[in-house]
Structure formats: structure tokens, C-alpha cells
Amino acid sequence: MEISTQIVDQFIAVCGKTGVLTDPSDLAPYLREERGLLESECSVVVRPGSTAEVSEIVKVCAAGDIPITPLGGNTGLVSGGITNDGIILSTERMNRITQVDALNHTMTVEAGCILADIQAAAEEAECLFPLSLGAEGSCRIGGNLSTNAGGVNVLRYGNTRELVLGIEAVLPDGRILDRLSALRKDNTGYDLKQLFIGAEGTLGIVTKAVLKLFPMPRSSVTVMAAVEKLENILQLFDRTRAICGDRLTAFELIPRFGMELGVKHLPGVMDPFEAPHGHYALIQLTSPRENDDLRGEIETILEGAFEKEIVADAVFADSEAQARHLWKIREELPAAQSAEGGSIKHDVSVPVSRTIEFIQEASKRVEAALPGIRVCAFGHIGDGNIHYNLSQPADMDKAEYLARWEEFNRIVHDLVVSMDGSISAEHGIGLLKREELAHYSEGLEIEVMRAIKKALDPQGIMNPGKIFT
């Protein structure tokens, strides 16, 4: 769709000249997605600076039947911000933290706030906002809300959905839904905020949110444990959870191949162990109490695991710098894998008890389909979310390999569904998984989602083509 100069002038009247981009050089950063798989075709990016401006822009688009693709930090991994029609609406100018209530443990923020800035503001108030992921230095909270982001602390604090008390959203007709409640108990009808969290901008544009804060951790310990047999990972997890309870904040799986990629491709990364091991568990314990002996607690767990040959070795982080190094291995593993060539990625979840079974069986199936394929299965094994990524065989052409993406989707996702799992654990559906959702979902499930979409967005202008057609 060509956006007329009259419509552009209306956008400028609302947002000012700096709030509307039409020059190709200015548009470029908004058009290319994080993974570089697809690129938008769009001639106008609108950057409103307030909820009122978002409302007016949406009203203009509704009147002209112009599709709107909301965009936050452009760090999504399923092409949810890609469009070939209408305008892109960036929330980047809406980046104010409007209230921090340390006693109520809440923070009210605009959708364009960068996640790391929210974390820092919470820390200044001696509180914690626990959402944490690799892109936190550039992703924006509106995108986190729209995709129901997960991250490394889900085990203790839950997904983004569980970290939100209220939202404000602009509906597809431009009206403003104000549900900025800071209450922990509110049973007055449907919990409308949950419709917009995880909806990927298809039902409206989230403009503000009231976030939950938590007590600031006063003590913490980070340790990486090495195990030889993959099945030992779950035994170690079960022992740690049983003794540590909610002090167990994160429990992440890293395979040997992932460690090798980190050492090879990530500046400053070194193998923290003297000898190679089959798999690694990155464990973090935290407590709001300064005197909690978390190290003693995990040392006792590891000693018992050594005796039963569950754990082969362990390395403790004795400083913040060492902790950051261990976490860098895990958080930048996707970048390290990308440097190794073509990567077919799967963000899946299965019941925690079946994670090892899934990895082992999936690996048998993909290796049978393509000898030499290199499995890199890592991630949030403590909550059942595995990033089951497949690196191309070392001697294979990248384009030839990536052309088999759909084949490997079917192999991996068939197994996931047979184990009562999910084909999208924390990244959303967007464009990339739209056909997969249609393939695996029951007809009634899609029918209900379509009914909700039609009720709120009868013109179909809000991020069209995402989740389902």
C-alpha cells in the first residue's frame, strides 16, 4: 500500500517532523530483523511520543484502512515486526519511567523503555525487576509484553505475563483502554491485560504497563557444574530444587558443542574447566537475606552429587566479573552459533521430566535425516524450555542447508507435540511459526483466537498476518 502525502502530513501533524521517517536511509534500521531472514517493505515509520499520539495515529490508520505493525527494540526472533504493507509504528520515543513505588513494589513504565533501564531503575529503588534475557540492553518492554518474553529467571519469577499488574493499550479504533492497575487482587470481570500480553500486537498497541518489583537479592552464588551424561542434568536439578526451593533462580543447560562455539567465536570467553566435559549446568541461587549461606548450600548439594557420580567437576564464580564470564557463555551462545554458519532454530518446551528424553530422541532423528548435522540443545532446562538449534554440517553449503528448514521443523515439532509440548516456548509465533501453529493447533483453538481478533480488530489492521492469516 502506498501511503499518500496527505496521510504523511497527518502523521507529521500528530508527531512532528522528527516523529515521521520516510527517507530510505532513516528507514533502514527498522526494516531488517534481528536474524536477517526477512526484510520489511515499508515507506513510512511513525514514532509517536505519547499514548495520545499513538491514539491519533491509529485513528488516522483506521480511517484509511492502513495496516499498522508495532515495533519495539526490533530484537524479535519470529519476524513479528516484519511487514510488506502499511506503516511501522515504533515505540522508541515512549521511554519514560513514570512512577516507582518501592513500598508497593511496582513500577509504571512506557512501552518504549529499554529493559536494562527498567532493571537499573528498580535497583536504584533497592528492588528487582527480574525479567532478564540476552537482548536486555536493546529490547523494549512493549515487545517483551507483546511476546510474553521468558528469559533466564522464569524458574523463580515466571514469564513476563506473571510480572505485570496492569496495562494501558490503544485499541485498533484508536480508543485508549486504561487498565493501569497496581493492585495484586482485582476480580472485577475479565483480566483484560492478559489478552494483550503475548498477542504480538495483533489486538492493539500496549503503551504503558505497571510492573511487579521484588526484593533486591542481597546474596547470590553462581556455579557451573560439569556432567558427563546428559541424563545426570535432571538429577542435579531435582536435588538442587528440593533443597534450595525458590532460592534457585536459574538452571541452564549448555552442551559441550556450545562451550566449544563460545571459546571459538566469543571474544574473551575461555573454557572454565581444565578438561572437556559432555554437558554443563549453569546454576544461580539468590536470596534477599545478606547472611544466607548459599555457597555452603550448593556445595553440600554438589558434594553429594560427586559421590554419586552425577557431577564430574564444578567452578564457582568468586567475583562479579567471573559470574559475568560464566553467563556470557550461555547468553551469547546464539551469536556464537550463528558465526559457525547456517542454524535452524527451535524454541520449544516439553514437561521438565521429559527434557532429556526429548533432546536424545530428537537428536537421533535429525542425525538420521542428515549425517554430520551438529546439535546445539541449550537453555532453560529448569522450566522445560529448550532452544533446540541445529548447526549445518561443517562441509555443507549454507543455503542448501537452510532450504531444509521445514523438513527439520517437522521432525522436531512432531516429537515436541507427541510429548505434550509447545512449538513456541518464549519467542512467539510471528510470521515464521504461523504455518506451524496452523498445522498443530486444534481447529477450535484457532477459531476462538480469530473470534477475539475480529471482535477487537474487525478491519484487521493491527499487525496483520502474524500468528494466523
C-alpha positions in Angstrom: 0.0 0.0 0.0 1.3 3.4 -1.0 1.0 6.0 1.8 -0.2 9.3 0.4 1.5 12.6 1.1 -1.8 13.7 2.7 -1.6 10.8 5.2 2.0 11.5 5.9 1.2 15.1 6.6 -1.5 14.0 9.1 1.2 11.8 10.9 3.5 14.8 11.0 0.7 17.0 12.4 0.5 14.5 15.3 4.1 13.5 15.9 6.1 16.4 14.4 8.6 16.0 11.6 11.2 14.1 13.7 8.5 11.6 14.5 7.8 10.5 11.0 10.5 8.9 8.8 10.3 8.5 5.1 13.9 8.7 3.9 15.3 5.3 2.9 18.4 5.8 4.9 16.4 6.6 8.0 14.0 3.7 7.5 16.7 1.0 7.1 17.3 0.1 10.8 13.5 -0.5 11.2 13.2 -2.8 8.2 15.7 -5.6 8.9 15.0 -8.1 11.6 17.4 -9.4 14.3 18.2 -12.7 12.5 18.3 -11.2 9.0 16.0 -13.8 7.5 13.4 -11.3 6.2 13.2 -7.6 5.5 10.2 -5.3 5.6 8.9 -3.3 2.6 7.7 -0.1 4.2 7.9 3.6 3.2 6.8 5.2 6.5 7.9 4.7 10.1 5.9 6.7 12.7 7.4 7.4 16.1 4.8 8.8 18.5 6.0 10.2 21.8 2.9 9.6 24.0 -0.2 7.4 24.3 -2.3 10.3 23.0 -0.2 10.5 19.8 -0.5 6.7 19.4 -4.2 7.1 19.6 -4.3 9.8 17.0 -2.1 7.8 14.6 -4.2 4.7 15.0 -7.4 6.8 14.3 -5.8 8.0 11.0 -4.9 4.5 10.0 -8.3 3.1 10.9 -10.0 5.8 8.8 -7.7 5.0 5.9 -7.7 1.2 6.4 -3.9 1.3 6.8 -2.2 -1.7 8.4 0.0 -1.0 11.5 3.0 -3.0 12.5 4.1 -2.1 16.1 7.9 -2.3 16.7 9.8 -2.1 19.9 13.6 -2.9 20.0 13.4 -5.0 16.9 15.0 -7.9 18.6 12.3 -10.4 17.9 13.1 -13.9 16.6 10.0 -14.9 14.7 9.6 -12.0 12.3 6.8 -10.4 14.3 7.9 -6.9 13.2 8.2 -7.6 9.5 5.6 -6.0 7.2 5.0 -5.5 3.5 2.1 -3.1 3.9 1.1 0.0 5.7 3.3 1.7 8.4 5.6 0.7 11.1 4.8 2.3 14.5 7.9 2.4 16.7 7.5 3.0 20.4 11.1 4.1 20.9 10.3 7.7 21.9 7.9 6.5 24.6 10.7 5.6 27.0 9.7 7.2 30.3 9.5 5.5 33.7 6.6 7.4 35.2 6.5 6.0 38.7 8.4 3.8 41.1 6.6 2.7 44.2 9.1 0.8 46.3 6.6 0.1 49.1 4.0 -1.3 46.7 6.8 -3.0 44.8 5.5 -1.6 41.5 6.9 0.5 38.6 4.9 2.2 35.9 6.7 2.4 32.5 6.0 3.4 28.9 6.2 0.7 26.3 9.4 2.0 24.7 11.6 1.7 27.9 14.6 -0.5 27.3 14.6 -3.5 29.6 18.0 -2.8 31.1 16.9 0.7 32.0 14.0 -0.7 33.9 16.2 -3.1 35.7 18.5 -0.2 36.7 15.7 2.0 37.9 14.4 -0.9 40.1 17.9 -1.3 41.5 18.1 2.4 42.4 14.9 1.8 44.5 16.6 -1.2 46.1 14.2 -3.5 44.3 14.5 -6.1 41.5 12.7 -6.4 38.2 13.6 -10.0 37.3 13.0 -10.2 33.6 16.4 -10.9 32.1 17.4 -12.1 28.7 20.3 -11.7 26.3 18.8 -8.7 24.4 18.0 -6.7 27.6 20.3 -3.9 26.5 18.2 -3.1 23.4 14.8 -4.9 23.7 11.9 -2.7 24.9 9.3 -3.7 27.4 6.4 -3.3 25.0 7.9 -6.0 22.9 8.6 -8.1 26.0 4.9 -7.8 26.9 3.7 -8.5 23.4 5.7 -11.7 23.1 5.3 -12.8 26.8 9.1 -13.0 27.0 10.7 -15.6 29.1 14.5 -15.4 29.9 16.7 -17.0 32.5 14.8 -16.2 35.7 11.4 -17.8 34.7 12.2 -20.7 37.1 11.9 -18.3 40.1 9.7 -15.4 38.9 7.7 -16.6 35.9 7.3 -15.3 32.4 6.5 -11.6 31.6 2.8 -12.4 31.9 3.3 -13.0 35.6 5.3 -9.8 36.1 2.5 -7.4 35.1 -0.3 -6.0 37.2 -1.8 -3.6 34.7 -1.5 -2.2 31.2 -2.7 0.7 29.0 -3.3 -0.1 25.4 -4.6 1.7 22.3 -7.3 -0.4 20.5 -7.5 -0.7 16.7 -10.0 2.1 16.5 -7.8 4.5 18.5 -9.6 4.3 21.8 -7.5 4.0 24.9 -8.0 1.1 27.3 -6.7 2.2 30.7 -6.1 -0.7 33.0 -3.1 0.6 34.8 -3.9 -1.1 38.0 -1.3 -1.5 40.7 -3.4 -4.0 42.6 -2.5 -7.6 43.3 -6.1 -8.5 43.9 -8.7 -7.3 41.4 -11.6 -9.6 40.4 -13.7 -7.1 38.6 -14.5 -9.0 35.5 -12.2 -10.4 32.8 -8.5 -9.9 33.2 -8.2 -7.9 30.0 -4.5 -7.3 30.2 -3.9 -10.9 29.5 -5.4 -10.5 26.1 -2.7 -8.1 25.0 0.2 -9.9 26.7 1.5 -12.4 24.2 -0.8 -11.2 21.4 2.2 -9.8 19.4 0.5 -6.5 18.7 -2.4 -8.1 16.8 -5.1 -6.8 19.2 -3.8 -3.3 19.9 -0.7 -1.4 20.9 0.5 -1.7 24.6 1.6 1.8 25.6 2.2 1.6 29.3 2.4 -1.1 32.0 2.5 -1.5 35.7 5.3 -4.0 36.5 5.8 -6.1 39.7 9.0 -5.5 41.6 10.6 -7.9 44.1 13.1 -7.6 47.0 16.6 -7.0 45.8 18.8 -10.1 46.2 21.4 -9.4 49.0 23.3 -12.6 48.4 23.9 -14.8 45.4 26.1 -17.5 44.1 26.8 -18.7 40.5 28.3 -22.0 39.7 28.8 -24.1 36.6 28.7 -27.8 37.1 30.0 -30.3 34.6 28.4 -33.6 33.9 29.3 -36.4 31.5 25.9 -37.9 30.9 23.0 -35.8 29.8 20.5 -37.6 32.0 22.5 -36.5 35.1 21.4 -32.9 34.4 17.9 -33.6 35.6 19.1 -35.5 38.7 21.2 -32.5 39.6 18.3 -30.1 39.0 15.9 -32.2 41.2 18.4 -32.3 44.1 19.1 -28.5 43.8 15.4 -27.6 43.7 14.5 -29.9 46.6 17.0 -28.3 48.9 17.1 -24.7 47.7 13.4 -24.1 46.8 12.8 -20.6 45.5 16.4 -19.6 46.1 17.1 -21.5 42.9 16.7 -18.6 40.4 18.2 -20.1 37.2 19.3 -23.6 36.0 20.6 -23.5 32.4 21.9 -26.3 30.1 25.0 -25.8 27.9 26.2 -28.7 25.7 29.9 -29.3 25.0 29.4 -28.1 21.4 28.0 -24.8 22.8 31.1 -24.4 25.0 33.4 -25.0 22.0 31.5 -22.4 20.0 31.8 -19.9 22.8 35.5 -20.3 23.1 35.9 -20.2 19.3 33.7 -17.2 18.5 33.1 -15.1 21.6 35.9 -12.5 22.5 37.2 -13.1 26.0 35.5 -16.4 26.5 37.6 -19.3 27.9 36.6 -22.8 29.0 36.4 -22.5 32.8 37.4 -26.2 33.2 40.8 -27.8 32.7 39.3 -30.8 30.8 36.3 -31.0 28.5 33.0 -32.5 29.7 29.9 -33.6 27.9 27.4 -31.1 29.3 27.2 -28.2 31.8 24.6 -26.8 34.1 24.8 -23.0 34.9 23.2 -22.6 38.3 22.3 -19.4 40.1 20.9 -19.1 43.7 19.8 -15.8 45.2 18.3 -14.6 48.4 17.0 -11.2 49.8 18.9 -12.0 53.0 22.5 -11.0 53.3 23.6 -13.8 55.6 22.2 -16.7 53.7 25.0 -19.3 53.1 24.0 -20.0 49.5 27.5 -21.2 48.6 27.5 -23.7 51.5 24.1 -24.9 50.4 25.1 -25.6 46.8 28.5 -27.1 47.9 26.6 -29.6 50.0 24.4 -30.5 47.0 27.5 -30.8 44.7 29.4 -33.0 47.2 26.5 -35.5 47.3 26.3 -35.3 43.5 30.1 -36.0 43.2 29.8 -39.0 45.5 27.0 -40.5 43.3 29.0 -39.6 40.1 26.3 -37.2 38.9 28.7 -34.3 38.7 32.2 -34.5 37.4 33.5 -31.0 38.3 32.3 -27.6 39.3 33.5 -24.0 39.0 32.3 -21.2 41.3 32.2 -17.6 40.4 34.2 -15.8 43.1 33.6 -12.3 41.8 31.0 -10.4 39.7 33.5 -10.5 36.8 33.7 -14.3 36.9 29.9 -14.6 37.2 29.5 -12.4 34.1 32.0 -14.6 32.2 30.0 -17.7 33.0 26.8 -16.0 32.0 28.4 -14.7 28.8 29.0 -18.3 27.7 25.3 -19.0 28.0 23.7 -15.7 26.9 25.8 -15.2 23.8 25.7 -18.8 22.7 23.2 -18.0 19.9 25.7 -15.4 18.5 28.5 -17.9 18.7 26.4 -20.5 16.8 25.5 -18.0 14.1 29.2 -17.5 13.5 29.5 -21.2 12.7 27.3 -21.0 9.7 23.6 -21.9 9.0 21.5 -22.6 12.0 18.0 -24.0 12.1 16.5 -22.9 15.4 13.7 -24.2 17.5 12.3 -22.6 20.6 10.3 -25.5 22.2 9.2 -26.7 25.6 8.2 -30.1 27.0 7.5 -31.2 30.6 10.6 -30.8 32.6 10.6 -34.5 33.3 10.8 -35.2 29.6 13.5 -32.7 28.5 16.4 -35.2 28.4 14.2 -37.8 26.6 13.3 -35.1 24.0 16.9 -34.0 23.4 18.1 -37.6 23.0 15.3 -38.7 20.7 15.3 -35.5 18.6 19.0 -35.8 18.1 18.7 -39.4 16.9 16.0 -38.3 14.3 17.8 -35.3 12.9 21.2 -37.1 12.7 19.5 -39.9 10.8 18.0 -37.3 8.4 21.3 -35.5 7.9 24.5 -37.2 9.0 27.0 -34.5 10.2 24.4 -32.1 11.4 25.5 -30.6 14.7 23.0 -30.4 17.5 23.2 -27.4 19.9 20.5 -28.0 22.5 20.7 -25.5 25.3 18.7 -23.2 27.5 16.2 -23.1 30.3 16.0 -26.8 31.2 14.7 -26.0 34.7 11.4 -24.8 33.2 11.3 -27.2 30.2 12.3 -24.6 27.5 14.9 -26.0 25.2 16.5 -24.0 22.4 17.0 -26.9 20.1 19.2 -25.4 17.4 20.8 -27.3 14.6 24.1 -26.1 13.0 24.9 -27.1 9.5 27.4 -29.9 8.7 30.8 -28.3 8.5 31.2 -29.2 4.8 27.7 -28.3 3.6 26.6 -25.2 1.7 24.7 -22.8 4.0 21.9 -22.1 1.5 21.4 -25.7 0.7 21.2 -26.5 4.4 18.7 -23.7 5.3 16.5 -24.9 2.4 15.7 -27.9 4.6 14.3 -25.8 7.5 10.8 -27.0 7.0 11.9 -30.7 7.0 13.6 -30.3 10.3 10.7 -28.3 11.7 8.5 -31.3 11.1 10.9 -33.7 12.7 11.4 -31.6 15.8 7.9 -30.3 16.2 6.2 -33.7 15.6 8.2 -35.0 18.5 7.5 -32.0 20.7 3.8 -32.3 20.2 3.8 -36.0 20.8 5.3 -35.2 24.2 2.6 -32.7 25.0 5.0 -29.8 24.4 4.8 -26.4 22.7 6.4 -25.4 19.4 6.9 -21.9 20.8 8.1 -21.6 24.4 9.1 -17.9 24.7 9.7 -16.3 21.2 6.1 -16.1 20.0 4.6 -17.1 16.6 5.0 -14.1 14.3 5.4 -15.0 10.7 8.0 -17.7 11.0 5.8 -20.1 13.0 2.4 -19.2 11.7 2.1 -22.2 9.4 3.4 -24.5 12.2 0.7 -23.2 14.6 -2.0 -23.9 11.9 -0.6 -27.4 11.4 -0.6 -28.4 15.0 -3.4 -26.5 16.7 -6.9 -27.8 17.0 -9.4 -26.0 14.8 -11.4 -24.7 17.8 -8.3 -23.1 19.3 -7.7 -21.1 16.1 -11.4 -20.3 15.8 -11.5 -18.8 19.2 -8.4 -16.7 18.5 -9.9 -15.5 15.3 -13.1 -14.5 17.1 -11.2 -12.4 19.6 -9.2 -10.8 16.8 -12.3 -10.0 14.8 -14.1 -8.6 17.9 -11.3 -6.1 18.7 -9.9 -5.5 15.2 -12.7 -6.0 12.6 -10.7 -4.2 9.9 -7.7 -6.4 10.5 -5.2 -3.5 10.6 -3.2 -4.5 13.7 0.0 -6.4 12.7 -1.8 -8.3 10.0 -0.6 -11.8 9.0 1.0 -12.5 12.4 0.1 -15.6 14.4 -2.5 -16.6 11.8 -3.8 -15.3 8.5 
